[in-house]
């Protein structure tokens, strides 16, 4: 039997007026103001403020140690903020965090499953914790496991592959029909086919009106799924907007990726590039790589540098990407420490 995603995750989304036409709504489901978290005097999150609209997918990006995980742990009521507050569906995180817990689902980066239980038992256990009706719990469990292509759901979870465990964790976060879903690296460790399945599932969840908060190290994932993006570094939000807004704000121009066989070749080329007027910025990366942003046409610039370039390993021209914006703002790659 073919069923829609609305049937699979429940009619709550389609029948509840607060989710209807959410893409056209200006109503904010999350409003963060001056949120801080300190550990022994160190500010892991330093007074951030942002708003998330109902029904959108909001991505939070940043290098390791930027404060993303701490922010999510506060929003999901695991950590108490040092200062500031977040209003989640008109409920204060500081004053009424227990009222927020039933509204959210969390799919953490590290799988949280009971290895000895079957897939069905894992999911239904979470449903029971949220007080779901037994029949509804069973029906929703079956539908979600089928949707995520989790075969052998009667087998113990310890027999599953890493990818199946990842997808099972996602189902567990959805069983109680949360209004807000927090996804931490949802496709980490998945093969390309399973990754695409998860992406399509997330897109369908968006169509139901669910609000999704995504943290990821995968720039392609953030680019493909996000409505708005915030970039964090050193506990602060340093940029925020749609992908197009971030591109316009970065003013990077066109991009040239270079790699070389030796550091000597890199230095020689870098010195030459610094003499060219329309070269705006040169970033030196690990493994003898350069990333150059420049103005003007790609064809003309390519002809110019090839006229004097002696030796290189790879050369690739492209338009500005989210990775370039991130690198320019933070000075490091997303996975750098």
ZADO-1210 file (C-alpha; in nm, 4 decimals, padded with zeros to 6 digits):
<atoms>
<atom x="00.0000" y="00.0000" z="00.0000" code="UNK" pos="1"/>
<atom x="00.1362" y="00.3416" z="-00.0930" code="UNK" pos="2"/>
<atom x="00.0917" y="00.6029" z="00.1751" code="UNK" pos="3"/>
<atom x="00.2011" y="00.9648" z="00.1861" code="UNK" pos="4"/>
<atom x="00.4483" y="01.1067" z="00.4316" code="UNK" pos="5"/>
<atom x="00.1637" y="01.2885" z="00.6067" code="UNK" pos="6"/>
<atom x="-00.0067" y="00.9557" z="00.6708" code="UNK" pos="7"/>
<atom x="00.3191" y="00.7999" z="00.7829" code="UNK" pos="8"/>
<atom x="00.4112" y="01.0618" z="01.0387" code="UNK" pos="9"/>
<atom x="00.0528" y="01.1347" z="01.1349" code="UNK" pos="10"/>
<atom x="-00.2285" y="01.3693" z="01.0472" code="UNK" pos="11"/>
<atom x="-00.1265" y="01.6115" z="01.3195" code="UNK" pos="12"/>
<atom x="00.0754" y="01.8099" z="01.0671" code="UNK" pos="13"/>
<atom x="-00.1885" y="01.8382" z="00.7983" code="UNK" pos="14"/>
<atom x="-00.4786" y="01.8965" z="01.0369" code="UNK" pos="15"/>
<atom x="-00.3158" y="02.1446" z="01.2720" code="UNK" pos="16"/>
<atom x="-00.3663" y="02.4999" z="01.1468" code="UNK" pos="17"/>
<atom x="-00.0369" y="02.6225" z="01.2878" code="UNK" pos="18"/>
<atom x="00.1477" y="02.4155" z="01.0275" code="UNK" pos="19"/>
<atom x="-00.0679" y="02.4994" z="00.7256" code="UNK" pos="20"/>
<atom x="00.1033" y="02.7233" z="00.4699" code="UNK" pos="21"/>
<atom x="00.4056" y="02.7486" z="00.6974" code="UNK" pos="22"/>
<atom x="00.6316" y="02.8562" z="00.4114" code="UNK" pos="23"/>
<atom x="00.4232" y="03.1722" z="00.3735" code="UNK" pos="24"/>
<atom x="00.4074" y="03.2370" z="00.7465" code="UNK" pos="25"/>
<atom x="00.6167" y="03.4992" z="00.9200" code="UNK" pos="26"/>
<atom x="00.5610" y="03.3342" z="01.2564" code="UNK" pos="27"/>
<atom x="00.8755" y="03.2306" z="01.4386" code="UNK" pos="28"/>
<atom x="00.8755" y="02.9012" z="01.6243" code="UNK" pos="29"/>
<atom x="01.2200" y="02.9620" z="01.7792" code="UNK" pos="30"/>
<atom x="01.3408" y="03.3022" z="01.9026" code="UNK" pos="31"/>
<atom x="01.6832" y="03.3092" z="02.0652" code="UNK" pos="32"/>
<atom x="01.7989" y="03.6216" z="02.2460" code="UNK" pos="33"/>
<atom x="02.1430" y="03.6665" z="02.4003" code="UNK" pos="34"/>
<atom x="02.1946" y="03.2957" z="02.4659" code="UNK" pos="35"/>
<atom x="02.5176" y="03.2175" z="02.6517" code="UNK" pos="36"/>
<atom x="02.6844" y="02.9136" z="02.8016" code="UNK" pos="37"/>
<atom x="03.0046" y="02.9293" z="03.0027" code="UNK" pos="38"/>
<atom x="03.2201" y="02.6498" z="03.1394" code="UNK" pos="39"/>
<atom x="03.4639" y="02.7567" z="03.4119" code="UNK" pos="40"/>
<atom x="03.4724" y="03.1095" z="03.2734" code="UNK" pos="41"/>
<atom x="03.5060" y="03.0025" z="02.9089" code="UNK" pos="42"/>
<atom x="03.2159" y="03.1160" z="02.6879" code="UNK" pos="43"/>
<atom x="03.1330" y="02.8251" z="02.4604" code="UNK" pos="44"/>
<atom x="02.8315" y="03.0189" z="02.3324" code="UNK" pos="45"/>
<atom x="02.8668" y="03.3947" z="02.3480" code="UNK" pos="46"/>
<atom x="02.5363" y="03.5815" z="02.3418" code="UNK" pos="47"/>
<atom x="02.3841" y="03.4534" z="02.0175" code="UNK" pos="48"/>
<atom x="02.0487" y="03.5741" z="01.8847" code="UNK" pos="49"/>
<atom x="01.8488" y="03.4327" z="01.5944" code="UNK" pos="50"/>
<atom x="01.4967" y="03.3463" z="01.4807" code="UNK" pos="51"/>
<atom x="01.3673" y="03.0374" z="01.3025" code="UNK" pos="52"/>
<atom x="01.0391" y="03.0382" z="01.1107" code="UNK" pos="53"/>
<atom x="00.7880" y="02.7574" z="01.1367" code="UNK" pos="54"/>
<atom x="00.8285" y="02.4987" z="00.8654" code="UNK" pos="55"/>
<atom x="01.1793" y="02.5910" z="00.7533" code="UNK" pos="56"/>
<atom x="01.5042" y="02.3998" z="00.7628" code="UNK" pos="57"/>
<atom x="01.7648" y="02.6049" z="00.9456" code="UNK" pos="58"/>
<atom x="02.1268" y="02.4904" z="00.9288" code="UNK" pos="59"/>
<atom x="02.3843" y="02.5724" z="01.1935" code="UNK" pos="60"/>
<atom x="02.7384" y="02.5421" z="01.0595" code="UNK" pos="61"/>
<atom x="03.0763" y="02.5935" z="01.2194" code="UNK" pos="62"/>
<atom x="03.4197" y="02.4394" z="01.2727" code="UNK" pos="63"/>
<atom x="03.4739" y="02.1969" z="01.5593" code="UNK" pos="64"/>
<atom x="03.4529" y="02.3911" z="01.8846" code="UNK" pos="65"/>
<atom x="03.2479" y="02.6749" z="01.7359" code="UNK" pos="66"/>
<atom x="02.9629" y="02.6265" z="01.9836" code="UNK" pos="67"/>
<atom x="02.7111" y="02.4437" z="01.7645" code="UNK" pos="68"/>
<atom x="02.6690" y="02.1359" z="01.9820" code="UNK" pos="69"/>
<atom x="02.6448" y="02.3430" z="02.2990" code="UNK" pos="70"/>
<atom x="02.3756" y="02.5575" z="02.1378" code="UNK" pos="71"/>
<atom x="02.1757" y="02.2512" z="02.0353" code="UNK" pos="72"/>
<atom x="02.2131" y="02.0959" z="02.3807" code="UNK" pos="73"/>
<atom x="02.0648" y="02.4117" z="02.5314" code="UNK" pos="74"/>
<atom x="01.7757" y="02.4255" z="02.2842" code="UNK" pos="75"/>
<atom x="01.6956" y="02.0595" z="02.3501" code="UNK" pos="76"/>
<atom x="01.6911" y="02.1245" z="02.7288" code="UNK" pos="77"/>
<atom x="02.0012" y="01.9139" z="02.8041" code="UNK" pos="78"/>
<atom x="02.2076" y="02.2138" z="02.9202" code="UNK" pos="79"/>
<atom x="02.0875" y="02.5150" z="03.1162" code="UNK" pos="80"/>
<atom x="02.1963" y="02.8480" z="02.9625" code="UNK" pos="81"/>
<atom x="02.4224" y="03.0740" z="03.1665" code="UNK" pos="82"/>
<atom x="02.2431" y="03.3819" z="03.0322" code="UNK" pos="83"/>
<atom x="01.9759" y="03.4696" z="02.7789" code="UNK" pos="84"/>
<atom x="01.6699" y="03.2718" z="02.6771" code="UNK" pos="85"/>
<atom x="01.5049" y="03.0947" z="02.3872" code="UNK" pos="86"/>
<atom x="01.1316" y="03.1092" z="02.3234" code="UNK" pos="87"/>
<atom x="01.0266" y="02.7824" z="02.1593" code="UNK" pos="88"/>
<atom x="00.6676" y="02.7748" z="02.0335" code="UNK" pos="89"/>
<atom x="00.5894" y="03.0588" z="02.2769" code="UNK" pos="90"/>
<atom x="00.7433" y="02.8705" z="02.5711" code="UNK" pos="91"/>
<atom x="01.0442" y="02.9991" z="02.7657" code="UNK" pos="92"/>
<atom x="01.3400" y="02.7632" z="02.7743" code="UNK" pos="93"/>
<atom x="01.4460" y="02.9101" z="03.1089" code="UNK" pos="94"/>
<atom x="01.1072" y="02.9008" z="03.2805" code="UNK" pos="95"/>
<atom x="00.9253" y="02.6017" z="03.1290" code="UNK" pos="96"/>
<atom x="01.1742" y="02.3609" z="02.9732" code="UNK" pos="97"/>
<atom x="00.9618" y="02.0563" z="03.0628" code="UNK" pos="98"/>
<atom x="00.6846" y="02.1898" z="02.8386" code="UNK" pos="99"/>
<atom x="00.9314" y="02.2076" z="02.5497" code="UNK" pos="100"/>
<atom x="01.0477" y="01.8453" z="02.5678" code="UNK" pos="101"/>
<atom x="00.7304" y="01.6924" z="02.4121" code="UNK" pos="102"/>
<atom x="00.7543" y="01.9368" z="02.1194" code="UNK" pos="103"/>
<atom x="01.0995" y="01.8317" z="02.0004" code="UNK" pos="104"/>
<atom x="01.2666" y="01.5304" z="01.8461" code="UNK" pos="105"/>
<atom x="01.6424" y="01.4806" z="01.8555" code="UNK" pos="106"/>
<atom x="01.8557" y="01.2663" z="01.6263" code="UNK" pos="107"/>
<atom x="02.2034" y="01.2942" z="01.7821" code="UNK" pos="108"/>
<atom x="02.5307" y="01.2496" z="01.5986" code="UNK" pos="109"/>
<atom x="02.6136" y="00.9399" z="01.8032" code="UNK" pos="110"/>
<atom x="02.3415" y="00.6773" z="01.7689" code="UNK" pos="111"/>
<atom x="02.1373" y="00.6178" z="02.0841" code="UNK" pos="112"/>
<atom x="01.9712" y="00.2785" z="02.0460" code="UNK" pos="113"/>
<atom x="01.9220" y="-00.0340" z="02.2530" code="UNK" pos="114"/>
<atom x="02.1362" y="-00.2912" z="02.0748" code="UNK" pos="115"/>
<atom x="01.9562" y="-00.5948" z="02.2198" code="UNK" pos="116"/>
<atom x="01.6111" y="-00.4730" z="02.1136" code="UNK" pos="117"/>
<atom x="01.4594" y="-00.5053" z="01.7683" code="UNK" pos="118"/>
<atom x="01.4091" y="-00.2017" z="01.5476" code="UNK" pos="119"/>
<atom x="01.0366" y="-00.2087" z="01.6216" code="UNK" pos="120"/>
<atom x="01.0938" y="-00.2334" z="01.9974" code="UNK" pos="121"/>
<atom x="01.3419" y="00.0555" z="01.9916" code="UNK" pos="122"/>
<atom x="01.0965" y="00.2843" z="01.8156" code="UNK" pos="123"/>
<atom x="00.7917" y="00.1769" z="02.0151" code="UNK" pos="124"/>
<atom x="00.9809" y="00.2233" z="02.3416" code="UNK" pos="125"/>
<atom x="01.0343" y="00.5900" z="02.2545" code="UNK" pos="126"/>
<atom x="00.6669" y="00.6182" z="02.1602" code="UNK" pos="127"/>
<atom x="00.5677" y="00.4739" z="02.4977" code="UNK" pos="128"/>
<atom x="00.7919" y="00.7263" z="02.6740" code="UNK" pos="129"/>
<atom x="00.5911" y="00.9995" z="02.5024" code="UNK" pos="130"/>
<atom x="00.2600" y="00.8437" z="02.6082" code="UNK" pos="131"/>
<atom x="00.1472" y="00.7341" z="02.2628" code="UNK" pos="132"/>
<atom x="-00.1536" y="00.5086" z="02.2152" code="UNK" pos="133"/>
<atom x="-00.0380" y="00.1471" z="02.1602" code="UNK" pos="134"/>
<atom x="-00.2126" y="00.0930" z="01.8271" code="UNK" pos="135"/>
<atom x="-00.1031" y="00.4309" z="01.6919" code="UNK" pos="136"/>
<atom x="00.2513" y="00.3603" z="01.8100" code="UNK" pos="137"/>
<atom x="00.2608" y="00.0246" z="01.6307" code="UNK" pos="138"/>
<atom x="00.1145" y="00.1594" z="01.3062" code="UNK" pos="139"/>
<atom x="00.3426" y="00.4609" z="01.2959" code="UNK" pos="140"/>
<atom x="00.6474" y="00.2492" z="01.3782" code="UNK" pos="141"/>
<atom x="00.5766" y="00.0108" z="01.0912" code="UNK" pos="142"/>
<atom x="00.5172" y="00.2937" z="00.8429" code="UNK" pos="143"/>
<atom x="00.8302" y="00.4877" z="00.9374" code="UNK" pos="144"/>
<atom x="01.0562" y="00.1818" z="00.9312" code="UNK" pos="145"/>
<atom x="00.9252" y="00.0933" z="00.5859" code="UNK" pos="146"/>
<atom x="00.9745" y="00.4504" z="00.4684" code="UNK" pos="147"/>
<atom x="01.3377" y="00.4453" z="00.5817" code="UNK" pos="148"/>
<atom x="01.3907" y="00.1063" z="00.4162" code="UNK" pos="149"/>
<atom x="01.4920" y="-00.0662" z="00.7397" code="UNK" pos="150"/>
<atom x="01.4672" y="-00.4365" z="00.6613" code="UNK" pos="151"/>
<atom x="01.4663" y="-00.7091" z="00.9260" code="UNK" pos="152"/>
<atom x="01.2943" y="-00.4887" z="01.1792" code="UNK" pos="153"/>
<atom x="01.2229" y="-00.7980" z="01.3931" code="UNK" pos="154"/>
<atom x="01.5985" y="-00.8553" z="01.4378" code="UNK" pos="155"/>
<atom x="01.8127" y="-00.7152" z="01.7180" code="UNK" pos="156"/>
<atom x="01.9592" y="-00.3741" z="01.6346" code="UNK" pos="157"/>
<atom x="02.3091" y="-00.5045" z="01.7081" code="UNK" pos="158"/>
<atom x="02.2899" y="-00.6991" z="01.3793" code="UNK" pos="159"/>
<atom x="02.2319" y="-00.3806" z="01.1761" code="UNK" pos="160"/>
<atom x="02.4883" y="-00.1991" z="00.9663" code="UNK" pos="161"/>
<atom x="02.6011" y="00.1465" z="01.0734" code="UNK" pos="162"/>
<atom x="02.3795" y="00.3029" z="00.8084" code="UNK" pos="163"/>
<atom x="02.0711" y="00.1134" z="00.9259" code="UNK" pos="164"/>
<atom x="02.1378" y="00.2170" z="01.2858" code="UNK" pos="165"/>
<atom x="02.1643" y="00.5780" z="01.1701" code="UNK" pos="166"/>
<atom x="01.8285" y="00.5574" z="00.9930" code="UNK" pos="167"/>
<atom x="01.6741" y="00.3805" z="01.2930" code="UNK" pos="168"/>
<atom x="01.7843" y="00.6683" z="01.5162" code="UNK" pos="169"/>
<atom x="01.6115" y="00.9117" z="01.2804" code="UNK" pos="170"/>
<atom x="01.2868" y="00.7114" z="01.2999" code="UNK" pos="171"/>
<atom x="01.3096" y="00.7062" z="01.6806" code="UNK" pos="172"/>
<atom x="01.3311" y="01.0864" z="01.6857" code="UNK" pos="173"/>
<atom x="01.0115" y="01.1137" z="01.4782" code="UNK" pos="174"/>
<atom x="00.7765" y="00.8577" z="01.6323" code="UNK" pos="175"/>
<atom x="00.5976" y="01.1083" z="01.8614" code="UNK" pos="176"/>
<atom x="00.5368" y="01.3656" z="01.5847" code="UNK" pos="177"/>
<atom x="00.7592" y="01.6468" z="01.7111" code="UNK" pos="178"/>
<atom x="00.6941" y="02.0000" z="01.5945" code="UNK" pos="179"/>
<atom x="01.0690" y="02.0682" z="01.5818" code="UNK" pos="180"/>
<atom x="01.3293" y="01.8126" z="01.4746" code="UNK" pos="181"/>
<atom x="01.6972" y="01.8542" z="01.5629" code="UNK" pos="182"/>
<atom x="01.9282" y="01.6643" z="01.3271" code="UNK" pos="183"/>
<atom x="02.2985" y="01.6350" z="01.4097" code="UNK" pos="184"/>
<atom x="02.4909" y="01.4952" z="01.1117" code="UNK" pos="185"/>
<atom x="02.1893" y="01.2931" z="00.9880" code="UNK" pos="186"/>
<atom x="02.3669" y="01.1341" z="00.6904" code="UNK" pos="187"/>
<atom x="02.7064" y="01.0742" z="00.8525" code="UNK" pos="188"/>
<atom x="02.8390" y="00.7298" z="00.7665" code="UNK" pos="189"/>
<atom x="02.5729" y="00.6562" z="00.5055" code="UNK" pos="190"/>
<atom x="02.6440" y="00.5254" z="00.1577" code="UNK" pos="191"/>
<atom x="02.5310" y="00.7499" z="-00.1320" code="UNK" pos="192"/>
<atom x="02.2020" y="00.5647" z="-00.1823" code="UNK" pos="193"/>
<atom x="02.1042" y="00.5770" z="00.1854" code="UNK" pos="194"/>
<atom x="02.2186" y="00.9388" z="00.2047" code="UNK" pos="195"/>
<atom x="01.9869" y="01.0303" z="-00.0829" code="UNK" pos="196"/>
<atom x="01.7014" y="00.8421" z="00.0866" code="UNK" pos="197"/>
<atom x="01.7503" y="01.0420" z="00.4068" code="UNK" pos="198"/>
<atom x="01.7674" y="01.3697" z="00.2152" code="UNK" pos="199"/>
<atom x="01.4428" y="01.2976" z="00.0315" code="UNK" pos="200"/>
<atom x="01.2785" y="01.1996" z="00.3589" code="UNK" pos="201"/>
<atom x="01.3894" y="01.5264" z="00.5201" code="UNK" pos="202"/>
<atom x="01.2488" y="01.7213" z="00.2244" code="UNK" pos="203"/>
<atom x="00.9149" y="01.5428" z="00.2658" code="UNK" pos="204"/>
<atom x="00.9126" y="01.6259" z="00.6361" code="UNK" pos="205"/>
<atom x="00.9582" y="01.9927" z="00.5444" code="UNK" pos="206"/>
<atom x="00.6521" y="01.9732" z="00.3211" code="UNK" pos="207"/>
<atom x="00.4425" y="01.8646" z="00.6196" code="UNK" pos="208"/>
<atom x="00.5336" y="02.1874" z="00.7984" code="UNK" pos="209"/>
<atom x="00.7851" y="02.0442" z="01.0425" code="UNK" pos="210"/>
<atom x="01.0626" y="02.2800" z="01.1527" code="UNK" pos="211"/>
<atom x="01.4075" y="02.1231" z="01.1220" code="UNK" pos="212"/>
<atom x="01.7341" y="02.2376" z="01.2791" code="UNK" pos="213"/>
<atom x="02.0334" y="02.0808" z="01.1054" code="UNK" pos="214"/>
<atom x="02.3975" y="02.0710" z="01.2075" code="UNK" pos="215"/>
<atom x="02.6301" y="01.9187" z="00.9514" code="UNK" pos="216"/>
<atom x="02.9889" y="01.9048" z="00.8282" code="UNK" pos="217"/>
<atom x="02.8615" y="01.8341" z="00.4774" code="UNK" pos="218"/>
<atom x="02.8430" y="02.1574" z="00.2777" code="UNK" pos="219"/>
<atom x="02.6602" y="01.9814" z="-00.0064" code="UNK" pos="220"/>
<atom x="02.3979" y="01.8647" z="00.2424" code="UNK" pos="221"/>
<atom x="02.3529" y="02.2142" z="00.3860" code="UNK" pos="222"/>
<atom x="02.3330" y="02.3607" z="00.0351" code="UNK" pos="223"/>
<atom x="02.0741" y="02.1046" z="-00.0781" code="UNK" pos="224"/>
<atom x="01.8424" y="02.1227" z="00.2226" code="UNK" pos="225"/>
<atom x="01.8659" y="02.4631" z="00.3924" code="UNK" pos="226"/>
<atom x="01.6269" y="02.7559" z="00.3805" code="UNK" pos="227"/>
<atom x="01.8484" y="02.9643" z="00.6074" code="UNK" pos="228"/>
<atom x="02.2023" y="02.9128" z="00.7335" code="UNK" pos="229"/>
<atom x="02.3876" y="03.0504" z="01.0351" code="UNK" pos="230"/>
<atom x="02.7652" y="03.0186" z="01.0588" code="UNK" pos="231"/>
<atom x="02.9191" y="03.0065" z="01.4064" code="UNK" pos="232"/>
<atom x="03.2788" y="03.0548" z="01.5118" code="UNK" pos="233"/>
<atom x="03.4269" y="03.0999" z="01.8597" code="UNK" pos="234"/>
<atom x="03.0808" y="03.0935" z="02.0166" code="UNK" pos="235"/>
<atom x="02.9358" y="03.3724" z="01.8017" code="UNK" pos="236"/>
<atom x="02.7199" y="03.3851" z="01.4904" code="UNK" pos="237"/>
<atom x="02.9353" y="03.5520" z="01.2268" code="UNK" pos="238"/>
<atom x="02.6973" y="03.5289" z="00.9297" code="UNK" pos="239"/>
<atom x="02.3356" y="03.4374" z="00.8691" code="UNK" pos="240"/>
<atom x="02.0946" y="03.4309" z="00.5757" code="UNK" pos="241"/>
<atom x="01.9892" y="03.2309" z="00.2731" code="UNK" pos="242"/>
<atom x="02.2628" y="03.0792" z="00.0590" code="UNK" pos="243"/>
<atom x="02.2173" y="03.3540" z="-00.2007" code="UNK" pos="244"/>
<atom x="02.2356" y="03.6224" z="00.0676" code="UNK" pos="245"/>
<atom x="02.5554" y="03.4719" z="00.2055" code="UNK" pos="246"/>
<atom x="02.7070" y="03.4573" z="-00.1430" code="UNK" pos="247"/>
<atom x="02.6239" y="03.8215" z="-00.2085" code="UNK" pos="248"/>
<atom x="02.7649" y="03.9206" z="00.1283" code="UNK" pos="249"/>
<atom x="03.0897" y="03.7318" z="00.0780" code="UNK" pos="250"/>
<atom x="03.1634" y="03.9056" z="-00.2547" code="UNK" pos="251"/>
<atom x="03.4068" y="03.6284" z="-00.3425" code="UNK" pos="252"/>
<atom x="03.3646" y="03.6441" z="-00.7194" code="UNK" pos="253"/>
<atom x="03.4825" y="03.3430" z="-00.9179" code="UNK" pos="254"/>
<atom x="03.6993" y="03.0719" z="-00.7669" code="UNK" pos="255"/>
<atom x="04.0087" y="02.8849" z="-00.8845" code="UNK" pos="256"/>
<atom x="04.1191" y="02.5688" z="-00.7041" code="UNK" pos="257"/>
<atom x="04.4869" y="02.4788" z="-00.7456" code="UNK" pos="258"/>
<atom x="04.6916" y="02.1844" z="-00.6233" code="UNK" pos="259"/>
<atom x="05.0644" y="02.1321" z="-00.6680" code="UNK" pos="260"/>
<atom x="05.3162" y="01.8494" z="-00.6470" code="UNK" pos="261"/>
<atom x="05.5411" y="02.0448" z="-00.4123" code="UNK" pos="262"/>
<atom x="05.5365" y="02.3380" z="-00.1760" code="UNK" pos="263"/>
<atom x="05.8008" y="02.5095" z="-00.3902" code="UNK" pos="264"/>
<atom x="05.5637" y="02.5108" z="-00.6877" code="UNK" pos="265"/>
<atom x="05.2860" y="02.6469" z="-00.4675" code="UNK" pos="266"/>
<atom x="05.4971" y="02.9352" z="-00.3334" code="UNK" pos="267"/>
<atom x="05.6197" y="03.0303" z="-00.6797" code="UNK" pos="268"/>
<atom x="05.2646" y="03.0392" z="-00.8177" code="UNK" pos="269"/>
<atom x="05.1293" y="03.2240" z="-00.5146" code="UNK" pos="270"/>
<atom x="05.3901" y="03.4984" z="-00.5553" code="UNK" pos="271"/>
<atom x="05.2927" y="03.5416" z="-00.9202" code="UNK" pos="272"/>
<atom x="04.9199" y="03.5521" z="-00.8396" code="UNK" pos="273"/>
<atom x="04.9737" y="03.8258" z="-00.5805" code="UNK" pos="274"/>
<atom x="05.0905" y="04.0541" z="-00.8625" code="UNK" pos="275"/>
<atom x="04.7637" y="04.0198" z="-01.0594" code="UNK" pos="276"/>
<atom x="04.5210" y="04.3079" z="-01.0010" code="UNK" pos="277"/>
<atom x="04.1938" y="04.1150" z="-01.0248" code="UNK" pos="278"/>
<atom x="04.3008" y="03.8497" z="-00.7736" code="UNK" pos="279"/>
<atom x="04.1032" y="03.9374" z="-00.4615" code="UNK" pos="280"/>
<atom x="04.2157" y="03.6738" z="-00.2159" code="UNK" pos="281"/>
<atom x="04.4476" y="03.3737" z="-00.1935" code="UNK" pos="282"/>
<atom x="04.3929" y="03.1010" z="00.0648" code="UNK" pos="283"/>
<atom x="04.6615" y="02.8405" z="00.1265" code="UNK" pos="284"/>
<atom x="04.5328" y="02.5002" z="00.2397" code="UNK" pos="285"/>
<atom x="04.6901" y="02.1725" z="00.3430" code="UNK" pos="286"/>
<atom x="04.8351" y="01.9259" z="00.0907" code="UNK" pos="287"/>
<atom x="04.9815" y="02.2005" z="-00.1337" code="UNK" pos="288"/>
<atom x="04.6486" y="02.3555" z="-00.2292" code="UNK" pos="289"/>
<atom x="04.5473" y="02.7130" z="-00.3106" code="UNK" pos="290"/>
<atom x="04.2004" y="02.8655" z="-00.3377" code="UNK" pos="291"/>
<atom x="04.1948" y="03.1923" z="-00.5342" code="UNK" pos="292"/>
<atom x="03.9007" y="03.4302" z="-00.5665" code="UNK" pos="293"/>
<atom x="03.9104" y="03.6744" z="-00.8568" code="UNK" pos="294"/>
<atom x="03.6961" y="03.9195" z="-01.0510" code="UNK" pos="295"/>
<atom x="03.6335" y="03.9206" z="-01.4237" code="UNK" pos="296"/>
<atom x="03.5703" y="03.6387" z="-01.6671" code="UNK" pos="297"/>
<atom x="03.6935" y="03.2860" z="-01.6088" code="UNK" pos="298"/>
<atom x="03.8127" y="03.2358" z="-01.9682" code="UNK" pos="299"/>
<atom x="04.0305" y="03.5485" z="-01.9722" code="UNK" pos="300"/>
<atom x="04.1803" y="03.4757" z="-01.6314" code="UNK" pos="301"/>
<atom x="04.2540" y="03.1158" z="-01.7276" code="UNK" pos="302"/>
<atom x="04.4356" y="03.2223" z="-02.0444" code="UNK" pos="303"/>
<atom x="04.6438" y="03.4716" z="-01.8473" code="UNK" pos="304"/>
<atom x="04.7700" y="03.2328" z="-01.5813" code="UNK" pos="305"/>
<atom x="04.8305" y="02.9446" z="-01.8235" code="UNK" pos="306"/>
<atom x="05.0585" y="03.1742" z="-02.0230" code="UNK" pos="307"/>
<atom x="05.3151" y="03.1753" z="-01.7408" code="UNK" pos="308"/>
<atom x="05.2238" y="02.8769" z="-01.5226" code="UNK" pos="309"/>
<atom x="05.5081" y="02.6233" z="-01.5152" code="UNK" pos="310"/>
<atom x="05.3740" y="02.3234" z="-01.3283" code="UNK" pos="311"/>
<atom x="05.0665" y="02.2185" z="-01.1322" code="UNK" pos="312"/>
<atom x="04.8805" y="01.9043" z="-01.0288" code="UNK" pos="313"/>
<atom x="04.5169" y="02.0098" z="-01.0734" code="UNK" pos="314"/>
<atom x="04.3391" y="02.3281" z="-01.1751" code="UNK" pos="315"/>
<atom x="03.9646" y="02.3849" z="-01.1499" code="UNK" pos="316"/>
<atom x="03.7528" y="02.6957" z="-01.2078" code="UNK" pos="317"/>
<atom x="03.4079" y="02.7287" z="-01.0498" code="UNK" pos="318"/>
<atom x="03.1575" y="02.9697" z="-00.9016" code="UNK" pos="319"/>
<atom x="03.1499" y="03.0714" z="-00.5354" code="UNK" pos="320"/>
<atom x="03.0221" y="02.7957" z="-00.3027" code="UNK" pos="321"/>
<atom x="02.9111" y="02.7620" z="00.0581" code="UNK" pos="322"/>
<atom x="03.2496" y="02.6045" z="00.1350" code="UNK" pos="323"/>
<atom x="03.4246" y="02.9183" z="00.0020" code="UNK" pos="324"/>
<atom x="03.2031" y="03.1454" z="00.2097" code="UNK" pos="325"/>
<atom x="03.2744" y="02.9393" z="00.5186" code="UNK" pos="326"/>
<atom x="03.6484" y="02.9391" z="00.4524" code="UNK" pos="327"/>
<atom x="03.6531" y="03.3147" z="00.4024" code="UNK" pos="328"/>
<atom x="03.4574" y="03.3844" z="00.7220" code="UNK" pos="329"/>
<atom x="03.6339" y="03.1418" z="00.9546" code="UNK" pos="330"/>
<atom x="03.9730" y="03.1014" z="00.7896" code="UNK" pos="331"/>
<atom x="03.9473" y="02.7244" z="00.8174" code="UNK" pos="332"/>
<atom x="03.7617" y="02.4290" z="00.6722" code="UNK" pos="333"/>
<atom x="03.4473" y="02.2947" z="00.8349" code="UNK" pos="334"/>
<atom x="03.6226" y="01.9849" z="00.9693" code="UNK" pos="335"/>
<atom x="03.9334" y="02.1670" z="01.0940" code="UNK" pos="336"/>
<atom x="03.9971" y="02.1798" z="01.4655" code="UNK" pos="337"/>
</atoms>
